[in-house]
Amino acid sequence: MDKKYVIGAAVAVGALVLVPGLAAALARAGEPLKRAAVRSGATAWDEFRKAGSEVYEHMEDLAAEFQAEVAAREAQPEAAEPDAASGVRDAG
């Protein structure tokens, strides 16, 4: 199978060398494919950029919520814990 691939590749290269017009025809035929590839790449880039922006915005929101929770906890006075010196006894 490898031998057939090498022979096919050699025939293709030989054809390109022997028939200069074939190379130009293939280049012209490939132009629409190149344009489609560039267009698809640009669309994909734009979609990835939008998705990345949304993820970044979501992470900023989560960080802001976390910071607000931490600030709220720090602002609350700690609950007073009863101790033996306060004179409060159990009624039991």
Chimera marker file (.cmm) of the C-alpha trace (Angstrom):
<marker_set name="trace">
<marker id="1" x="0.000" y="0.000" z="0.000" r="1" g="1" b="0" radius="0.5"/>
<marker id="2" x="2.846" y="2.410" z="0.746" r="1" g="1" b="0" radius="0.5"/>
<marker id="3" x="4.378" y="1.609" z="-2.638" r="1" g="1" b="0" radius="0.5"/>
<marker id="4" x="1.160" y="2.585" z="-4.442" r="1" g="1" b="0" radius="0.5"/>
<marker id="5" x="1.042" y="5.884" z="-2.550" r="1" g="1" b="0" radius="0.5"/>
<marker id="6" x="4.621" y="6.728" z="-3.534" r="1" g="1" b="0" radius="0.5"/>
<marker id="7" x="3.960" y="5.827" z="-7.168" r="1" g="1" b="0" radius="0.5"/>
<marker id="8" x="0.783" y="7.939" z="-7.200" r="1" g="1" b="0" radius="0.5"/>
<marker id="9" x="2.589" y="10.886" z="-5.667" r="1" g="1" b="0" radius="0.5"/>
<marker id="10" x="5.410" y="10.564" z="-8.204" r="1" g="1" b="0" radius="0.5"/>
<marker id="11" x="2.939" y="10.499" z="-11.101" r="1" g="1" b="0" radius="0.5"/>
<marker id="12" x="1.171" y="13.591" z="-9.721" r="1" g="1" b="0" radius="0.5"/>
<marker id="13" x="4.438" y="15.512" z="-9.318" r="1" g="1" b="0" radius="0.5"/>
<marker id="14" x="5.507" y="14.430" z="-12.795" r="1" g="1" b="0" radius="0.5"/>
<marker id="15" x="2.234" y="15.619" z="-14.268" r="1" g="1" b="0" radius="0.5"/>
<marker id="16" x="2.632" y="19.016" z="-12.596" r="1" g="1" b="0" radius="0.5"/>
<marker id="17" x="6.157" y="19.346" z="-13.931" r="1" g="1" b="0" radius="0.5"/>
<marker id="18" x="5.309" y="18.183" z="-17.445" r="1" g="1" b="0" radius="0.5"/>
<marker id="19" x="2.086" y="20.117" z="-17.864" r="1" g="1" b="0" radius="0.5"/>
<marker id="20" x="2.584" y="23.716" z="-16.645" r="1" g="1" b="0" radius="0.5"/>
<marker id="21" x="-0.967" y="24.637" z="-17.585" r="1" g="1" b="0" radius="0.5"/>
<marker id="22" x="-2.287" y="21.990" z="-15.182" r="1" g="1" b="0" radius="0.5"/>
<marker id="23" x="-0.672" y="23.748" z="-12.213" r="1" g="1" b="0" radius="0.5"/>
<marker id="24" x="-2.246" y="27.067" z="-13.183" r="1" g="1" b="0" radius="0.5"/>
<marker id="25" x="-5.648" y="25.406" z="-13.665" r="1" g="1" b="0" radius="0.5"/>
<marker id="26" x="-5.418" y="23.776" z="-10.240" r="1" g="1" b="0" radius="0.5"/>
<marker id="27" x="-4.451" y="27.106" z="-8.703" r="1" g="1" b="0" radius="0.5"/>
<marker id="28" x="-7.482" y="28.808" z="-10.250" r="1" g="1" b="0" radius="0.5"/>
<marker id="29" x="-9.756" y="25.982" z="-9.133" r="1" g="1" b="0" radius="0.5"/>
<marker id="30" x="-8.367" y="26.231" z="-5.629" r="1" g="1" b="0" radius="0.5"/>
<marker id="31" x="-9.162" y="29.935" z="-5.335" r="1" g="1" b="0" radius="0.5"/>
<marker id="32" x="-12.824" y="29.433" z="-4.299" r="1" g="1" b="0" radius="0.5"/>
<marker id="33" x="-11.676" y="26.863" z="-1.760" r="1" g="1" b="0" radius="0.5"/>
<marker id="34" x="-9.164" y="29.321" z="-0.318" r="1" g="1" b="0" radius="0.5"/>
<marker id="35" x="-11.820" y="32.025" z="-0.085" r="1" g="1" b="0" radius="0.5"/>
<marker id="36" x="-14.240" y="29.642" z="1.620" r="1" g="1" b="0" radius="0.5"/>
<marker id="37" x="-11.546" y="28.580" z="4.071" r="1" g="1" b="0" radius="0.5"/>
<marker id="38" x="-10.693" y="32.193" z="4.934" r="1" g="1" b="0" radius="0.5"/>
<marker id="39" x="-14.382" y="33.064" z="5.307" r="1" g="1" b="0" radius="0.5"/>
<marker id="40" x="-14.960" y="30.054" z="7.571" r="1" g="1" b="0" radius="0.5"/>
<marker id="41" x="-11.892" y="30.901" z="9.608" r="1" g="1" b="0" radius="0.5"/>
<marker id="42" x="-13.028" y="34.494" z="10.080" r="1" g="1" b="0" radius="0.5"/>
<marker id="43" x="-16.497" y="33.361" z="11.140" r="1" g="1" b="0" radius="0.5"/>
<marker id="44" x="-15.044" y="30.830" z="13.573" r="1" g="1" b="0" radius="0.5"/>
<marker id="45" x="-12.686" y="33.466" z="15.012" r="1" g="1" b="0" radius="0.5"/>
<marker id="46" x="-15.590" y="35.851" z="15.566" r="1" g="1" b="0" radius="0.5"/>
<marker id="47" x="-17.687" y="33.159" z="17.275" r="1" g="1" b="0" radius="0.5"/>
<marker id="48" x="-14.774" y="32.116" z="19.527" r="1" g="1" b="0" radius="0.5"/>
<marker id="49" x="-14.154" y="35.759" z="20.417" r="1" g="1" b="0" radius="0.5"/>
<marker id="50" x="-17.820" y="36.243" z="21.363" r="1" g="1" b="0" radius="0.5"/>
<marker id="51" x="-17.840" y="33.055" z="23.431" r="1" g="1" b="0" radius="0.5"/>
<marker id="52" x="-14.639" y="34.109" z="25.180" r="1" g="1" b="0" radius="0.5"/>
<marker id="53" x="-16.119" y="37.514" z="25.986" r="1" g="1" b="0" radius="0.5"/>
<marker id="54" x="-19.211" y="35.888" z="27.466" r="1" g="1" b="0" radius="0.5"/>
<marker id="55" x="-17.115" y="33.543" z="29.612" r="1" g="1" b="0" radius="0.5"/>
<marker id="56" x="-14.968" y="36.456" z="30.793" r="1" g="1" b="0" radius="0.5"/>
<marker id="57" x="-18.059" y="38.491" z="31.673" r="1" g="1" b="0" radius="0.5"/>
<marker id="58" x="-19.540" y="35.542" z="33.574" r="1" g="1" b="0" radius="0.5"/>
<marker id="59" x="-16.296" y="35.103" z="35.542" r="1" g="1" b="0" radius="0.5"/>
<marker id="60" x="-16.267" y="38.820" z="36.387" r="1" g="1" b="0" radius="0.5"/>
<marker id="61" x="-19.858" y="38.518" z="37.680" r="1" g="1" b="0" radius="0.5"/>
<marker id="62" x="-18.928" y="35.523" z="39.835" r="1" g="1" b="0" radius="0.5"/>
<marker id="63" x="-15.903" y="37.354" z="41.235" r="1" g="1" b="0" radius="0.5"/>
<marker id="64" x="-18.017" y="40.426" z="42.059" r="1" g="1" b="0" radius="0.5"/>
<marker id="65" x="-20.622" y="38.261" z="43.817" r="1" g="1" b="0" radius="0.5"/>
<marker id="66" x="-17.905" y="36.535" z="45.817" r="1" g="1" b="0" radius="0.5"/>
<marker id="67" x="-16.346" y="39.850" z="46.824" r="1" g="1" b="0" radius="0.5"/>
<marker id="68" x="-19.763" y="41.166" z="47.886" r="1" g="1" b="0" radius="0.5"/>
<marker id="69" x="-20.372" y="38.060" z="50.034" r="1" g="1" b="0" radius="0.5"/>
<marker id="70" x="-16.979" y="38.388" z="51.683" r="1" g="1" b="0" radius="0.5"/>
<marker id="71" x="-17.562" y="42.089" z="52.363" r="1" g="1" b="0" radius="0.5"/>
<marker id="72" x="-21.009" y="41.335" z="53.832" r="1" g="1" b="0" radius="0.5"/>
<marker id="73" x="-19.558" y="38.682" z="56.131" r="1" g="1" b="0" radius="0.5"/>
<marker id="74" x="-16.824" y="41.005" z="57.307" r="1" g="1" b="0" radius="0.5"/>
<marker id="75" x="-19.339" y="43.779" z="57.965" r="1" g="1" b="0" radius="0.5"/>
<marker id="76" x="-21.593" y="41.617" z="60.160" r="1" g="1" b="0" radius="0.5"/>
<marker id="77" x="-20.666" y="41.565" z="63.840" r="1" g="1" b="0" radius="0.5"/>
<marker id="78" x="-19.923" y="38.097" z="65.083" r="1" g="1" b="0" radius="0.5"/>
<marker id="79" x="-22.714" y="36.541" z="67.140" r="1" g="1" b="0" radius="0.5"/>
<marker id="80" x="-22.091" y="36.947" z="70.838" r="1" g="1" b="0" radius="0.5"/>
<marker id="81" x="-21.378" y="33.607" z="72.421" r="1" g="1" b="0" radius="0.5"/>
<marker id="82" x="-22.603" y="33.122" z="75.974" r="1" g="1" b="0" radius="0.5"/>
<marker id="83" x="-19.887" y="32.379" z="78.457" r="1" g="1" b="0" radius="0.5"/>
<marker id="84" x="-19.777" y="31.363" z="82.105" r="1" g="1" b="0" radius="0.5"/>
<marker id="85" x="-18.825" y="34.840" z="83.309" r="1" g="1" b="0" radius="0.5"/>
<marker id="86" x="-22.041" y="36.427" z="82.086" r="1" g="1" b="0" radius="0.5"/>
<marker id="87" x="-24.069" y="34.872" z="84.889" r="1" g="1" b="0" radius="0.5"/>
<marker id="88" x="-26.596" y="33.168" z="82.626" r="1" g="1" b="0" radius="0.5"/>
<marker id="89" x="-27.601" y="29.757" z="83.939" r="1" g="1" b="0" radius="0.5"/>
<marker id="90" x="-29.566" y="26.897" z="82.566" r="1" g="1" b="0" radius="0.5"/>
<marker id="91" x="-33.035" y="26.496" z="84.045" r="1" g="1" b="0" radius="0.5"/>
<marker id="92" x="-32.694" y="22.761" z="84.177" r="1" g="1" b="0" radius="0.5"/>
<link id1="1" id2="2" r="1" g="1" b="0" radius="0.2"/>
<link id1="2" id2="3" r="1" g="1" b="0" radius="0.2"/>
<link id1="3" id2="4" r="1" g="1" b="0" radius="0.2"/>
<link id1="4" id2="5" r="1" g="1" b="0" radius="0.2"/>
<link id1="5" id2="6" r="1" g="1" b="0" radius="0.2"/>
<link id1="6" id2="7" r="1" g="1" b="0" radius="0.2"/>
<link id1="7" id2="8" r="1" g="1" b="0" radius="0.2"/>
<link id1="8" id2="9" r="1" g="1" b="0" radius="0.2"/>
<link id1="9" id2="10" r="1" g="1" b="0" radius="0.2"/>
<link id1="10" id2="11" r="1" g="1" b="0" radius="0.2"/>
<link id1="11" id2="12" r="1" g="1" b="0" radius="0.2"/>
<link id1="12" id2="13" r="1" g="1" b="0" radius="0.2"/>
<link id1="13" id2="14" r="1" g="1" b="0" radius="0.2"/>
<link id1="14" id2="15" r="1" g="1" b="0" radius="0.2"/>
<link id1="15" id2="16" r="1" g="1" b="0" radius="0.2"/>
<link id1="16" id2="17" r="1" g="1" b="0" radius="0.2"/>
<link id1="17" id2="18" r="1" g="1" b="0" radius="0.2"/>
<link id1="18" id2="19" r="1" g="1" b="0" radius="0.2"/>
<link id1="19" id2="20" r="1" g="1" b="0" radius="0.2"/>
<link id1="20" id2="21" r="1" g="1" b="0" radius="0.2"/>
<link id1="21" id2="22" r="1" g="1" b="0" radius="0.2"/>
<link id1="22" id2="23" r="1" g="1" b="0" radius="0.2"/>
<link id1="23" id2="24" r="1" g="1" b="0" radius="0.2"/>
<link id1="24" id2="25" r="1" g="1" b="0" radius="0.2"/>
<link id1="25" id2="26" r="1" g="1" b="0" radius="0.2"/>
<link id1="26" id2="27" r="1" g="1" b="0" radius="0.2"/>
<link id1="27" id2="28" r="1" g="1" b="0" radius="0.2"/>
<link id1="28" id2="29" r="1" g="1" b="0" radius="0.2"/>
<link id1="29" id2="30" r="1" g="1" b="0" radius="0.2"/>
<link id1="30" id2="31" r="1" g="1" b="0" radius="0.2"/>
<link id1="31" id2="32" r="1" g="1" b="0" radius="0.2"/>
<link id1="32" id2="33" r="1" g="1" b="0" radius="0.2"/>
<link id1="33" id2="34" r="1" g="1" b="0" radius="0.2"/>
<link id1="34" id2="35" r="1" g="1" b="0" radius="0.2"/>
<link id1="35" id2="36" r="1" g="1" b="0" radius="0.2"/>
<link id1="36" id2="37" r="1" g="1" b="0" radius="0.2"/>
<link id1="37" id2="38" r="1" g="1" b="0" radius="0.2"/>
<link id1="38" id2="39" r="1" g="1" b="0" radius="0.2"/>
<link id1="39" id2="40" r="1" g="1" b="0" radius="0.2"/>
<link id1="40" id2="41" r="1" g="1" b="0" radius="0.2"/>
<link id1="41" id2="42" r="1" g="1" b="0" radius="0.2"/>
<link id1="42" id2="43" r="1" g="1" b="0" radius="0.2"/>
<link id1="43" id2="44" r="1" g="1" b="0" radius="0.2"/>
<link id1="44" id2="45" r="1" g="1" b="0" radius="0.2"/>
<link id1="45" id2="46" r="1" g="1" b="0" radius="0.2"/>
<link id1="46" id2="47" r="1" g="1" b="0" radius="0.2"/>
<link id1="47" id2="48" r="1" g="1" b="0" radius="0.2"/>
<link id1="48" id2="49" r="1" g="1" b="0" radius="0.2"/>
<link id1="49" id2="50" r="1" g="1" b="0" radius="0.2"/>
<link id1="50" id2="51" r="1" g="1" b="0" radius="0.2"/>
<link id1="51" id2="52" r="1" g="1" b="0" radius="0.2"/>
<link id1="52" id2="53" r="1" g="1" b="0" radius="0.2"/>
<link id1="53" id2="54" r="1" g="1" b="0" radius="0.2"/>
<link id1="54" id2="55" r="1" g="1" b="0" radius="0.2"/>
<link id1="55" id2="56" r="1" g="1" b="0" radius="0.2"/>
<link id1="56" id2="57" r="1" g="1" b="0" radius="0.2"/>
<link id1="57" id2="58" r="1" g="1" b="0" radius="0.2"/>
<link id1="58" id2="59" r="1" g="1" b="0" radius="0.2"/>
<link id1="59" id2="60" r="1" g="1" b="0" radius="0.2"/>
<link id1="60" id2="61" r="1" g="1" b="0" radius="0.2"/>
<link id1="61" id2="62" r="1" g="1" b="0" radius="0.2"/>
<link id1="62" id2="63" r="1" g="1" b="0" radius="0.2"/>
<link id1="63" id2="64" r="1" g="1" b="0" radius="0.2"/>
<link id1="64" id2="65" r="1" g="1" b="0" radius="0.2"/>
<link id1="65" id2="66" r="1" g="1" b="0" radius="0.2"/>
<link id1="66" id2="67" r="1" g="1" b="0" radius="0.2"/>
<link id1="67" id2="68" r="1" g="1" b="0" radius="0.2"/>
<link id1="68" id2="69" r="1" g="1" b="0" radius="0.2"/>
<link id1="69" id2="70" r="1" g="1" b="0" radius="0.2"/>
<link id1="70" id2="71" r="1" g="1" b="0" radius="0.2"/>
<link id1="71" id2="72" r="1" g="1" b="0" radius="0.2"/>
<link id1="72" id2="73" r="1" g="1" b="0" radius="0.2"/>
<link id1="73" id2="74" r="1" g="1" b="0" radius="0.2"/>
<link id1="74" id2="75" r="1" g="1" b="0" radius="0.2"/>
<link id1="75" id2="76" r="1" g="1" b="0" radius="0.2"/>
<link id1="76" id2="77" r="1" g="1" b="0" radius="0.2"/>
<link id1="77" id2="78" r="1" g="1" b="0" radius="0.2"/>
<link id1="78" id2="79" r="1" g="1" b="0" radius="0.2"/>
<link id1="79" id2="80" r="1" g="1" b="0" radius="0.2"/>
<link id1="80" id2="81" r="1" g="1" b="0" radius="0.2"/>
<link id1="81" id2="82" r="1" g="1" b="0" radius="0.2"/>
<link id1="82" id2="83" r="1" g="1" b="0" radius="0.2"/>
<link id1="83" id2="84" r="1" g="1" b="0" radius="0.2"/>
<link id1="84" id2="85" r="1" g="1" b="0" radius="0.2"/>
<link id1="85" id2="86" r="1" g="1" b="0" radius="0.2"/>
<link id1="86" id2="87" r="1" g="1" b="0" radius="0.2"/>
<link id1="87" id2="88" r="1" g="1" b="0" radius="0.2"/>
<link id1="88" id2="89" r="1" g="1" b="0" radius="0.2"/>
<link id1="89" id2="90" r="1" g="1" b="0" radius="0.2"/>
<link id1="90" id2="91" r="1" g="1" b="0" radius="0.2"/>
<link id1="91" id2="92" r="1" g="1" b="0" radius="0.2"/>
</marker_set>
